[in-house]
Structure formats: structure tokens, C-alpha cells
Amino acid sequence: MSGDTRPVLCPSAQPDMPGAVAFGVVGGTADEPRVAWIQRPVPVSPELLAVAKPVPATQVMRFAAACQEKSCVHFDGINCRLATRIVANLPVVTEDLPACHVRRDCRWFHQEGGAACRRCPQVVTLCAHPSEVMDRTAMPEGNTP
């Protein structure tokens, strides 16, 4: 969009990143977590983060913030390699696109389209017991779990 100054968003951001918002809550089970999208993204605040205690907020919420591009281990200069690995490695968990309020600015959606969205509900930024495939998918190239 010409003249559009909205940042491209990372849908797997850390809550301490500038402008971070919570856009989903993790539910499901430890073996099969599922993110439920909240009605509107909520700006991160100490009060919001306190809701998650005693566990880290990234274990029970998903956050979005401006993509850090070259400052991120998953960014190759053009694309988010994490999004590429998610689409390549993780199974589809929904046929319908989730009711996500960050999609229009989401790097994963702009890069991978609906294929990323159909896998996104199983992505938890900090998973207590990740499966082998989830661990492998989350790991930047050149690293091993």
C-alpha cells in the first residue's frame, strides 16, 4: 500500500519488544496447544504480563510486534525462515483461516499466505514440552536442539 507506514508484524514476538501486543491466548493441552485469538490485540503492560504469573507470558499468550528483520536469527534478509519452516514442517490444524486481528500486517501471512495461518494456532512461543518436529521447526538454521 502506498503511503502505508504500519510495520510488518512478527506473530511470534517477545512481550518486551517495542509496541508489542497480545493477540492470542494459548489453550488446548500440553501435547496439542491451540491459540485462541482475542477480540482485539491488547498492548503489553505490567498488568497484562502479571496475568500469566507464575509462568512466562510467552507460554500462555502470543504476542505480535514490529518484525526485527536483520536483528532476528530467523530473518534471511528477505524472508522469515521460521515462517518457511512452519509451513514446511507443521501439519495443518484448521481449514478455515483463524479470526486473527494481526493478519493484515503479519509477515508470515504476507510471505506464506493462508498456509501459515492454517498452522499458526499450534505455534506457542515458549512451549514447555515441544514435540521433536516443533523443536526442529523453531530452531534457526545451523543450530540443533
CNS distance restraints for C-alpha pairs under 8 A (distance, minus, plus):
assign (resid   6 and name CA) (resid 105 and name CA) 7.42 0.50 0.50
assign (resid   7 and name CA) (resid  66 and name CA) 5.53 0.50 0.50
assign (resid   7 and name CA) (resid  67 and name CA) 7.42 0.50 0.50
assign (resid   7 and name CA) (resid 105 and name CA) 6.99 0.50 0.50
assign (resid   8 and name CA) (resid  66 and name CA) 5.71 0.50 0.50
assign (resid   8 and name CA) (resid  67 and name CA) 5.84 0.50 0.50
assign (resid   8 and name CA) (resid 105 and name CA) 5.12 0.50 0.50
assign (resid   8 and name CA) (resid 106 and name CA) 5.86 0.50 0.50
assign (resid   8 and name CA) (resid 107 and name CA) 5.71 0.50 0.50
assign (resid   9 and name CA) (resid  64 and name CA) 6.00 0.50 0.50
assign (resid   9 and name CA) (resid  65 and name CA) 5.22 0.50 0.50
assign (resid   9 and name CA) (resid  66 and name CA) 4.46 0.50 0.50
assign (resid   9 and name CA) (resid  67 and name CA) 5.03 0.50 0.50
assign (resid   9 and name CA) (resid 102 and name CA) 7.45 0.50 0.50
assign (resid   9 and name CA) (resid 105 and name CA) 5.57 0.50 0.50
assign (resid   9 and name CA) (resid 106 and name CA) 4.72 0.50 0.50
assign (resid   9 and name CA) (resid 107 and name CA) 5.64 0.50 0.50
assign (resid  10 and name CA) (resid  64 and name CA) 5.32 0.50 0.50
assign (resid  10 and name CA) (resid  65 and name CA) 5.55 0.50 0.50
assign (resid  10 and name CA) (resid  66 and name CA) 5.90 0.50 0.50
assign (resid  10 and name CA) (resid  67 and name CA) 4.69 0.50 0.50
assign (resid  10 and name CA) (resid  68 and name CA) 7.84 0.50 0.50
assign (resid  10 and name CA) (resid 106 and name CA) 6.16 0.50 0.50
assign (resid  10 and name CA) (resid 107 and name CA) 5.91 0.50 0.50
assign (resid  10 and name CA) (resid 108 and name CA) 7.38 0.50 0.50
assign (resid  11 and name CA) (resid  62 and name CA) 7.24 0.50 0.50
assign (resid  11 and name CA) (resid  63 and name CA) 6.11 0.50 0.50
assign (resid  11 and name CA) (resid  64 and name CA) 4.45 0.50 0.50
assign (resid  11 and name CA) (resid  65 and name CA) 7.07 0.50 0.50
assign (resid  11 and name CA) (resid 102 and name CA) 7.69 0.50 0.50
assign (resid  11 and name CA) (resid 106 and name CA) 6.49 0.50 0.50
assign (resid  11 and name CA) (resid 107 and name CA) 7.60 0.50 0.50
assign (resid  11 and name CA) (resid 108 and name CA) 7.43 0.50 0.50
assign (resid  12 and name CA) (resid  62 and name CA) 6.47 0.50 0.50
assign (resid  12 and name CA) (resid  63 and name CA) 5.88 0.50 0.50
assign (resid  12 and name CA) (resid  64 and name CA) 5.97 0.50 0.50
assign (resid  12 and name CA) (resid 124 and name CA) 7.94 0.50 0.50
assign (resid  12 and name CA) (resid 125 and name CA) 5.96 0.50 0.50
assign (resid  13 and name CA) (resid  17 and name CA) 7.10 0.50 0.50
assign (resid  13 and name CA) (resid  20 and name CA) 7.32 0.50 0.50
assign (resid  13 and name CA) (resid  62 and name CA) 7.53 0.50 0.50
assign (resid  13 and name CA) (resid  63 and name CA) 5.16 0.50 0.50
assign (resid  13 and name CA) (resid  64 and name CA) 4.95 0.50 0.50
assign (resid  13 and name CA) (resid  65 and name CA) 5.67 0.50 0.50
assign (resid  13 and name CA) (resid  67 and name CA) 7.89 0.50 0.50
assign (resid  13 and name CA) (resid 125 and name CA) 7.81 0.50 0.50
assign (resid  14 and name CA) (resid  20 and name CA) 7.35 0.50 0.50
assign (resid  14 and name CA) (resid  58 and name CA) 7.11 0.50 0.50
assign (resid  14 and name CA) (resid  63 and name CA) 6.29 0.50 0.50
assign (resid  14 and name CA) (resid  64 and name CA) 7.52 0.50 0.50
assign (resid  14 and name CA) (resid  65 and name CA) 7.69 0.50 0.50
assign (resid  15 and name CA) (resid  20 and name CA) 5.59 0.50 0.50
assign (resid  15 and name CA) (resid  21 and name CA) 7.21 0.50 0.50
assign (resid  15 and name CA) (resid  22 and name CA) 7.78 0.50 0.50
assign (resid  15 and name CA) (resid  44 and name CA) 6.42 0.50 0.50
assign (resid  15 and name CA) (resid  57 and name CA) 7.71 0.50 0.50
assign (resid  15 and name CA) (resid  58 and name CA) 7.44 0.50 0.50
assign (resid  15 and name CA) (resid  63 and name CA) 6.13 0.50 0.50
assign (resid  15 and name CA) (resid  64 and name CA) 7.93 0.50 0.50
assign (resid  16 and name CA) (resid  20 and name CA) 6.84 0.50 0.50
assign (resid  16 and name CA) (resid  44 and name CA) 7.93 0.50 0.50
assign (resid  17 and name CA) (resid  65 and name CA) 6.45 0.50 0.50
assign (resid  17 and name CA) (resid  66 and name CA) 7.98 0.50 0.50
assign (resid  18 and name CA) (resid  65 and name CA) 6.87 0.50 0.50
assign (resid  18 and name CA) (resid  66 and name CA) 7.59 0.50 0.50
assign (resid  19 and name CA) (resid  43 and name CA) 7.16 0.50 0.50
assign (resid  19 and name CA) (resid  44 and name CA) 7.71 0.50 0.50
assign (resid  19 and name CA) (resid  65 and name CA) 5.82 0.50 0.50
assign (resid  19 and name CA) (resid  66 and name CA) 7.27 0.50 0.50
assign (resid  20 and name CA) (resid  43 and name CA) 6.16 0.50 0.50
assign (resid  20 and name CA) (resid  44 and name CA) 5.82 0.50 0.50
assign (resid  20 and name CA) (resid  63 and name CA) 6.35 0.50 0.50
assign (resid  20 and name CA) (resid  64 and name CA) 5.55 0.50 0.50
assign (resid  20 and name CA) (resid  65 and name CA) 4.40 0.50 0.50
assign (resid  20 and name CA) (resid  66 and name CA) 7.59 0.50 0.50
assign (resid  21 and name CA) (resid  41 and name CA) 5.65 0.50 0.50
assign (resid  21 and name CA) (resid  42 and name CA) 5.11 0.50 0.50
assign (resid  21 and name CA) (resid  43 and name CA) 4.24 0.50 0.50
assign (resid  21 and name CA) (resid  44 and name CA) 5.23 0.50 0.50
assign (resid  21 and name CA) (resid  63 and name CA) 5.40 0.50 0.50
assign (resid  21 and name CA) (resid  64 and name CA) 5.44 0.50 0.50
assign (resid  21 and name CA) (resid  65 and name CA) 6.49 0.50 0.50
assign (resid  22 and name CA) (resid  41 and name CA) 5.38 0.50 0.50
assign (resid  22 and name CA) (resid  42 and name CA) 5.09 0.50 0.50
assign (resid  22 and name CA) (resid  43 and name CA) 6.35 0.50 0.50
assign (resid  22 and name CA) (resid  44 and name CA) 6.46 0.50 0.50
assign (resid  22 and name CA) (resid  61 and name CA) 6.50 0.50 0.50
assign (resid  22 and name CA) (resid  62 and name CA) 5.72 0.50 0.50
assign (resid  22 and name CA) (resid  63 and name CA) 4.36 0.50 0.50
assign (resid  22 and name CA) (resid  64 and name CA) 6.46 0.50 0.50
assign (resid  23 and name CA) (resid  37 and name CA) 5.96 0.50 0.50
assign (resid  23 and name CA) (resid  38 and name CA) 5.66 0.50 0.50
assign (resid  23 and name CA) (resid  40 and name CA) 6.78 0.50 0.50
assign (resid  23 and name CA) (resid  41 and name CA) 4.47 0.50 0.50
assign (resid  23 and name CA) (resid  42 and name CA) 6.59 0.50 0.50
assign (resid  23 and name CA) (resid  61 and name CA) 7.52 0.50 0.50
assign (resid  23 and name CA) (resid  62 and name CA) 5.91 0.50 0.50
assign (resid  23 and name CA) (resid  63 and name CA) 5.81 0.50 0.50
assign (resid  23 and name CA) (resid  64 and name CA) 6.89 0.50 0.50
assign (resid  23 and name CA) (resid 100 and name CA) 7.70 0.50 0.50
assign (resid  23 and name CA) (resid 101 and name CA) 7.18 0.50 0.50
assign (resid  23 and name CA) (resid 102 and name CA) 7.44 0.50 0.50
assign (resid  24 and name CA) (resid  35 and name CA) 5.85 0.50 0.50
assign (resid  24 and name CA) (resid  36 and name CA) 5.40 0.50 0.50
assign (resid  24 and name CA) (resid  37 and name CA) 4.24 0.50 0.50
assign (resid  24 and name CA) (resid  38 and name CA) 5.28 0.50 0.50
assign (resid  24 and name CA) (resid  41 and name CA) 7.83 0.50 0.50
assign (resid  24 and name CA) (resid  61 and name CA) 5.57 0.50 0.50
assign (resid  24 and name CA) (resid  62 and name CA) 4.94 0.50 0.50
assign (resid  24 and name CA) (resid  63 and name CA) 7.13 0.50 0.50
assign (resid  25 and name CA) (resid  35 and name CA) 5.42 0.50 0.50
assign (resid  25 and name CA) (resid  36 and name CA) 5.29 0.50 0.50
assign (resid  25 and name CA) (resid  37 and name CA) 6.42 0.50 0.50
assign (resid  25 and name CA) (resid  38 and name CA) 7.01 0.50 0.50
assign (resid  25 and name CA) (resid  60 and name CA) 5.83 0.50 0.50
assign (resid  25 and name CA) (resid  61 and name CA) 4.40 0.50 0.50
assign (resid  25 and name CA) (resid  62 and name CA) 6.21 0.50 0.50
assign (resid  26 and name CA) (resid  33 and name CA) 6.50 0.50 0.50
assign (resid  26 and name CA) (resid  34 and name CA) 5.71 0.50 0.50
assign (resid  26 and name CA) (resid  35 and name CA) 4.38 0.50 0.50
assign (resid  26 and name CA) (resid  36 and name CA) 6.28 0.50 0.50
assign (resid  26 and name CA) (resid  59 and name CA) 7.36 0.50 0.50
assign (resid  26 and name CA) (resid  60 and name CA) 4.81 0.50 0.50
assign (resid  26 and name CA) (resid  61 and name CA) 5.51 0.50 0.50
assign (resid  26 and name CA) (resid  62 and name CA) 7.26 0.50 0.50
assign (resid  26 and name CA) (resid 124 and name CA) 7.17 0.50 0.50
assign (resid  27 and name CA) (resid  33 and name CA) 5.72 0.50 0.50
assign (resid  27 and name CA) (resid  34 and name CA) 5.17 0.50 0.50
assign (resid  27 and name CA) (resid  35 and name CA) 5.83 0.50 0.50
assign (resid  27 and name CA) (resid  36 and name CA) 6.85 0.50 0.50
assign (resid  27 and name CA) (resid  60 and name CA) 7.57 0.50 0.50
assign (resid  28 and name CA) (resid  32 and name CA) 5.91 0.50 0.50
assign (resid  28 and name CA) (resid  33 and name CA) 4.42 0.50 0.50
assign (resid  28 and name CA) (resid  34 and name CA) 4.97 0.50 0.50
assign (resid  28 and name CA) (resid  35 and name CA) 7.69 0.50 0.50
assign (resid  29 and name CA) (resid  33 and name CA) 4.99 0.50 0.50
assign (resid  29 and name CA) (resid  34 and name CA) 7.66 0.50 0.50
assign (resid  30 and name CA) (resid 128 and name CA) 7.47 0.50 0.50
assign (resid  30 and name CA) (resid 129 and name CA) 6.70 0.50 0.50
assign (resid  31 and name CA) (resid 129 and name CA) 7.21 0.50 0.50
assign (resid  31 and name CA) (resid 130 and name CA) 7.59 0.50 0.50
assign (resid  31 and name CA) (resid 131 and name CA) 7.62 0.50 0.50
assign (resid  32 and name CA) (resid 122 and name CA) 7.10 0.50 0.50
assign (resid  33 and name CA) (resid 121 and name CA) 7.84 0.50 0.50
assign (resid  33 and name CA) (resid 122 and name CA) 5.62 0.50 0.50
assign (resid  33 and name CA) (resid 123 and name CA) 7.68 0.50 0.50
assign (resid  33 and name CA) (resid 124 and name CA) 7.31 0.50 0.50
assign (resid  34 and name CA) (resid 121 and name CA) 5.05 0.50 0.50
assign (resid  34 and name CA) (resid 122 and name CA) 4.87 0.50 0.50
assign (resid  34 and name CA) (resid 123 and name CA) 7.46 0.50 0.50
assign (resid  35 and name CA) (resid  61 and name CA) 7.94 0.50 0.50
assign (resid  35 and name CA) (resid  62 and name CA) 7.65 0.50 0.50
assign (resid  35 and name CA) (resid 120 and name CA) 7.90 0.50 0.50
assign (resid  35 and name CA) (resid 121 and name CA) 4.66 0.50 0.50
assign (resid  35 and name CA) (resid 122 and name CA) 6.37 0.50 0.50
assign (resid  35 and name CA) (resid 123 and name CA) 7.41 0.50 0.50
assign (resid  35 and name CA) (resid 124 and name CA) 7.58 0.50 0.50
assign (resid  36 and name CA) (resid 121 and name CA) 7.21 0.50 0.50
assign (resid  37 and name CA) (resid  98 and name CA) 7.59 0.50 0.50
assign (resid  37 and name CA) (resid  99 and name CA) 6.51 0.50 0.50
assign (resid  37 and name CA) (resid 100 and name CA) 5.99 0.50 0.50
assign (resid  37 and name CA) (resid 101 and name CA) 7.85 0.50 0.50
assign (resid  39 and name CA) (resid 101 and name CA) 7.60 0.50 0.50
assign (resid  40 and name CA) (resid 101 and name CA) 6.53 0.50 0.50
assign (resid  41 and name CA) (resid 101 and name CA) 6.90 0.50 0.50
assign (resid  41 and name CA) (resid 102 and name CA) 7.81 0.50 0.50
assign (resid  44 and name CA) (resid  48 and name CA) 6.11 0.50 0.50
assign (resid  44 and name CA) (resid  49 and name CA) 7.07 0.50 0.50
assign (resid  45 and name CA) (resid  49 and name CA) 6.34 0.50 0.50
assign (resid  46 and name CA) (resid  50 and name CA) 6.08 0.50 0.50
assign (resid  47 and name CA) (resid  51 and name CA) 6.69 0.50 0.50
assign (resid  48 and name CA) (resid  52 and name CA) 7.58 0.50 0.50
assign (resid  49 and name CA) (resid  53 and name CA) 7.29 0.50 0.50
assign (resid  49 and name CA) (resid  57 and name CA) 5.85 0.50 0.50
assign (resid  52 and name CA) (resid  56 and name CA) 6.45 0.50 0.50
assign (resid  52 and name CA) (resid  57 and name CA) 5.14 0.50 0.50
assign (resid  52 and name CA) (resid  60 and name CA) 6.61 0.50 0.50
assign (resid  53 and name CA) (resid  57 and name CA) 7.23 0.50 0.50
assign (resid  55 and name CA) (resid  59 and name CA) 6.81 0.50 0.50
assign (resid  55 and name CA) (resid  60 and name CA) 7.82 0.50 0.50
assign (resid  56 and name CA) (resid  60 and name CA) 7.35 0.50 0.50
assign (resid  56 and name CA) (resid 126 and name CA) 7.96 0.50 0.50
assign (resid  57 and name CA) (resid  61 and name CA) 5.79 0.50 0.50
assign (resid  58 and name CA) (resid  62 and name CA) 6.20 0.50 0.50
assign (resid  58 and name CA) (resid  63 and name CA) 7.52 0.50 0.50
assign (resid  58 and name CA) (resid 124 and name CA) 7.38 0.50 0.50
assign (resid  58 and name CA) (resid 125 and name CA) 5.56 0.50 0.50
assign (resid  58 and name CA) (resid 126 and name CA) 5.36 0.50 0.50
assign (resid  59 and name CA) (resid 124 and name CA) 6.59 0.50 0.50
assign (resid  59 and name CA) (resid 125 and name CA) 6.44 0.50 0.50
assign (resid  59 and name CA) (resid 126 and name CA) 4.71 0.50 0.50
assign (resid  59 and name CA) (resid 127 and name CA) 5.92 0.50 0.50
assign (resid  59 and name CA) (resid 128 and name CA) 7.35 0.50 0.50
assign (resid  60 and name CA) (resid 124 and name CA) 7.86 0.50 0.50
assign (resid  61 and name CA) (resid 124 and name CA) 7.83 0.50 0.50
assign (resid  62 and name CA) (resid 124 and name CA) 6.87 0.50 0.50
assign (resid  62 and name CA) (resid 125 and name CA) 6.74 0.50 0.50
assign (resid  64 and name CA) (resid 102 and name CA) 7.59 0.50 0.50
assign (resid  67 and name CA) (resid 107 and name CA) 7.48 0.50 0.50
assign (resid  68 and name CA) (resid  72 and name CA) 5.66 0.50 0.50
assign (resid  69 and name CA) (resid  75 and name CA) 5.52 0.50 0.50
assign (resid  69 and name CA) (resid  77 and name CA) 7.00 0.50 0.50
assign (resid  70 and name CA) (resid  75 and name CA) 6.06 0.50 0.50
assign (resid  70 and name CA) (resid  76 and name CA) 7.41 0.50 0.50
assign (resid  70 and name CA) (resid  77 and name CA) 6.29 0.50 0.50
assign (resid  71 and name CA) (resid  75 and name CA) 7.80 0.50 0.50
assign (resid  73 and name CA) (resid 140 and name CA) 6.40 0.50 0.50
assign (resid  74 and name CA) (resid  80 and name CA) 5.54 0.50 0.50
assign (resid  74 and name CA) (resid  81 and name CA) 5.14 0.50 0.50
assign (resid  74 and name CA) (resid  82 and name CA) 5.61 0.50 0.50
assign (resid  74 and name CA) (resid 140 and name CA) 5.89 0.50 0.50
assign (resid  74 and name CA) (resid 141 and name CA) 7.98 0.50 0.50
assign (resid  75 and name CA) (resid  79 and name CA) 5.70 0.50 0.50
assign (resid  75 and name CA) (resid  80 and name CA) 4.58 0.50 0.50
assign (resid  75 and name CA) (resid  81 and name CA) 5.93 0.50 0.50
assign (resid  75 and name CA) (resid  82 and name CA) 7.88 0.50 0.50
assign (resid  76 and name CA) (resid  80 and name CA) 6.53 0.50 0.50
assign (resid  76 and name CA) (resid  81 and name CA) 6.71 0.50 0.50
assign (resid  79 and name CA) (resid 111 and name CA) 7.10 0.50 0.50
assign (resid  80 and name CA) (resid  84 and name CA) 6.69 0.50 0.50
assign (resid  80 and name CA) (resid 107 and name CA) 7.46 0.50 0.50
assign (resid  80 and name CA) (resid 108 and name CA) 7.24 0.50 0.50
assign (resid  80 and name CA) (resid 111 and name CA) 7.83 0.50 0.50
assign (resid  81 and name CA) (resid  85 and name CA) 6.15 0.50 0.50
assign (resid  81 and name CA) (resid 140 and name CA) 7.82 0.50 0.50
assign (resid  82 and name CA) (resid  86 and name CA) 6.08 0.50 0.50
assign (resid  82 and name CA) (resid 137 and name CA) 7.09 0.50 0.50
assign (resid  82 and name CA) (resid 138 and name CA) 6.52 0.50 0.50
assign (resid  82 and name CA) (resid 140 and name CA) 7.38 0.50 0.50
assign (resid  83 and name CA) (resid  87 and name CA) 6.33 0.50 0.50
assign (resid  83 and name CA) (resid 108 and name CA) 5.43 0.50 0.50
assign (resid  83 and name CA) (resid 111 and name CA) 7.74 0.50 0.50
assign (resid  83 and name CA) (resid 112 and name CA) 7.01 0.50 0.50
assign (resid  83 and name CA) (resid 116 and name CA) 6.79 0.50 0.50
assign (resid  84 and name CA) (resid  88 and name CA) 6.17 0.50 0.50
assign (resid  84 and name CA) (resid 112 and name CA) 7.11 0.50 0.50
assign (resid  85 and name CA) (resid  89 and name CA) 5.70 0.50 0.50
assign (resid  85 and name CA) (resid  90 and name CA) 7.81 0.50 0.50
assign (resid  85 and name CA) (resid 137 and name CA) 5.55 0.50 0.50
assign (resid  85 and name CA) (resid 138 and name CA) 7.79 0.50 0.50
assign (resid  86 and name CA) (resid  90 and name CA) 5.37 0.50 0.50
assign (resid  86 and name CA) (resid 116 and name CA) 6.96 0.50 0.50
assign (resid  86 and name CA) (resid 119 and name CA) 7.16 0.50 0.50
assign (resid  86 and name CA) (resid 137 and name CA) 6.16 0.50 0.50
assign (resid  86 and name CA) (resid 138 and name CA) 7.96 0.50 0.50
assign (resid  87 and name CA) (resid  91 and name CA) 7.85 0.50 0.50
assign (resid  87 and name CA) (resid 112 and name CA) 7.49 0.50 0.50
assign (resid  87 and name CA) (resid 115 and name CA) 6.24 0.50 0.50
assign (resid  87 and name CA) (resid 116 and name CA) 5.68 0.50 0.50
assign (resid  87 and name CA) (resid 119 and name CA) 7.02 0.50 0.50
assign (resid  89 and name CA) (resid 133 and name CA) 6.98 0.50 0.50
assign (resid  89 and name CA) (resid 137 and name CA) 6.52 0.50 0.50
assign (resid  90 and name CA) (resid 119 and name CA) 6.55 0.50 0.50
assign (resid  90 and name CA) (resid 133 and name CA) 7.32 0.50 0.50
assign (resid  90 and name CA) (resid 134 and name CA) 7.37 0.50 0.50
assign (resid  90 and name CA) (resid 137 and name CA) 7.80 0.50 0.50
assign (resid  91 and name CA) (resid 119 and name CA) 6.39 0.50 0.50
assign (resid  92 and name CA) (resid 115 and name CA) 7.77 0.50 0.50
assign (resid  92 and name CA) (resid 118 and name CA) 5.34 0.50 0.50
assign (resid  92 and name CA) (resid 119 and name CA) 4.93 0.50 0.50
assign (resid  93 and name CA) (resid 118 and name CA) 5.94 0.50 0.50
assign (resid  93 and name CA) (resid 119 and name CA) 5.60 0.50 0.50
assign (resid  93 and name CA) (resid 121 and name CA) 7.16 0.50 0.50
assign (resid  93 and name CA) (resid 122 and name CA) 7.28 0.50 0.50
assign (resid  94 and name CA) (resid  98 and name CA) 7.78 0.50 0.50
assign (resid  94 and name CA) (resid 118 and name CA) 5.15 0.50 0.50
assign (resid  94 and name CA) (resid 119 and name CA) 7.10 0.50 0.50
assign (resid  95 and name CA) (resid 118 and name CA) 6.22 0.50 0.50
assign (resid  96 and name CA) (resid 118 and name CA) 6.94 0.50 0.50
assign (resid  97 and name CA) (resid 114 and name CA) 6.69 0.50 0.50
assign (resid  97 and name CA) (resid 117 and name CA) 5.91 0.50 0.50
assign (resid  97 and name CA) (resid 118 and name CA) 6.02 0.50 0.50
assign (resid  98 and name CA) (resid 117 and name CA) 6.77 0.50 0.50
assign (resid  98 and name CA) (resid 118 and name CA) 7.39 0.50 0.50
assign (resid  98 and name CA) (resid 121 and name CA) 7.85 0.50 0.50
assign (resid 102 and name CA) (resid 106 and name CA) 5.81 0.50 0.50
assign (resid 103 and name CA) (resid 109 and name CA) 6.27 0.50 0.50
assign (resid 104 and name CA) (resid 109 and name CA) 7.73 0.50 0.50
assign (resid 104 and name CA) (resid 110 and name CA) 7.96 0.50 0.50
assign (resid 105 and name CA) (resid 109 and name CA) 7.96 0.50 0.50
assign (resid 105 and name CA) (resid 110 and name CA) 7.59 0.50 0.50
assign (resid 106 and name CA) (resid 110 and name CA) 6.22 0.50 0.50
assign (resid 107 and name CA) (resid 111 and name CA) 5.91 0.50 0.50
assign (resid 108 and name CA) (resid 112 and name CA) 5.67 0.50 0.50
assign (resid 108 and name CA) (resid 113 and name CA) 7.07 0.50 0.50
assign (resid 108 and name CA) (resid 116 and name CA) 6.15 0.50 0.50
assign (resid 108 and name CA) (resid 117 and name CA) 7.89 0.50 0.50
assign (resid 109 and name CA) (resid 113 and name CA) 4.39 0.50 0.50
assign (resid 109 and name CA) (resid 114 and name CA) 6.31 0.50 0.50
assign (resid 109 and name CA) (resid 115 and name CA) 7.94 0.50 0.50
assign (resid 109 and name CA) (resid 116 and name CA) 6.09 0.50 0.50
assign (resid 109 and name CA) (resid 117 and name CA) 6.63 0.50 0.50
assign (resid 112 and name CA) (resid 116 and name CA) 5.63 0.50 0.50
assign (resid 113 and name CA) (resid 117 and name CA) 7.13 0.50 0.50
assign (resid 114 and name CA) (resid 118 and name CA) 6.13 0.50 0.50
assign (resid 115 and name CA) (resid 119 and name CA) 6.74 0.50 0.50
assign (resid 116 and name CA) (resid 120 and name CA) 5.92 0.50 0.50
assign (resid 117 and name CA) (resid 121 and name CA) 7.51 0.50 0.50
assign (resid 119 and name CA) (resid 123 and name CA) 7.42 0.50 0.50
assign (resid 130 and name CA) (resid 134 and name CA) 5.73 0.50 0.50
assign (resid 130 and name CA) (resid 135 and name CA) 5.84 0.50 0.50
assign (resid 131 and name CA) (resid 135 and name CA) 6.11 0.50 0.50
assign (resid 132 and name CA) (resid 136 and name CA) 6.11 0.50 0.50
assign (resid 133 and name CA) (resid 137 and name CA) 5.98 0.50 0.50
assign (resid 134 and name CA) (resid 138 and name CA) 6.11 0.50 0.50
assign (resid 135 and name CA) (resid 139 and name CA) 6.31 0.50 0.50
assign (resid 135 and name CA) (resid 145 and name CA) 6.55 0.50 0.50
assign (resid 136 and name CA) (resid 144 and name CA) 7.31 0.50 0.50
assign (resid 136 and name CA) (resid 145 and name CA) 6.66 0.50 0.50
assign (resid 139 and name CA) (resid 143 and name CA) 6.23 0.50 0.50
assign (resid 139 and name CA) (resid 144 and name CA) 6.66 0.50 0.50
assign (resid 139 and name CA) (resid 145 and name CA) 6.78 0.50 0.50
